Amino acid sequence: AQSVTQLDSQVPVFEEAPVELRCNYSSSVSVYLFWYVQYPNQGLQLLLKYLSGSTLVKGINGFEAEFNKSQTSFHLRKPSVHISDTAEYFCAVSDPISSGSARQLTFGSGTQLTVLP
Amino acid sequence: EAGVAQSPRYKIIEKRQSVAFWCNPISGHATLYWYQQILGQGPKLLIQFQNNGVVDDSQLPKDRFSAERLKGVDSTLKIQPAKLEDSAVYLCASSLVPPRHYEQYFGPGTRLTVT
């Protein structure tokens, strides 16, 4: 079974500072990896995804993430955050090889990023 | 392109009452998911449909929860009777069929409070 661990439940950071949100996964097979963002009272929006190829993935709003297979990690980074980045961020994993159509997302528990002025 | 629509956005009921949520996925998306998101946790899959067939409902509490997707488009999720621990946000998502299933699009959710 797959699982996702987001090591920090809350990350406060000052505006224009860099940020890293950590995500580790456990899986015995190859995986697809995702970061979603959830703004207050809204659904989840896909930030970026890793399916294959380059381990450095760029997403929307200036975010990027790096897939590290040896460390089973997929940390999210942004070099300079804005107030508008304040939201909850979820890391998720999907198994691309499971049988049938039941290729589901398993989510971490989320990291609340709060950008301070 | 219109996104995933859900209604109602908020619902407050007393325990032992029943409630239903509605979801309209993105046009052309054959796969539909219902998730439960309890405060402070990530979404947990309840049920997955492909067209009007159930792909996986292994985490659906079938003694009180039911879901259907008639005609392979809209879907409803029902809880009867509700318990206090059902208080959560219920998210609907949709995606294309495999192999392009990996990107799921989420609706705004229905926040359920059971008192």
Interface residues (C-beta under 8 A of the other chain):
Chain A: V4 S9 Y32 F34 Y36 N41 Q42 G43 L44 Q45 L46 K49 L51 F90 A92 S94 P96 G100 S101 A102 R103 Q104 L105 F107 G108 S109 G110
Chain B: V4 T31 Y33 G40 Q41 G42 P43 K44 L45 Q48 Q50 V55 D56 L91 A93 V97 P98 H101 Y102 E103 Q104 Y105 F106 G107 P108 G109 R111
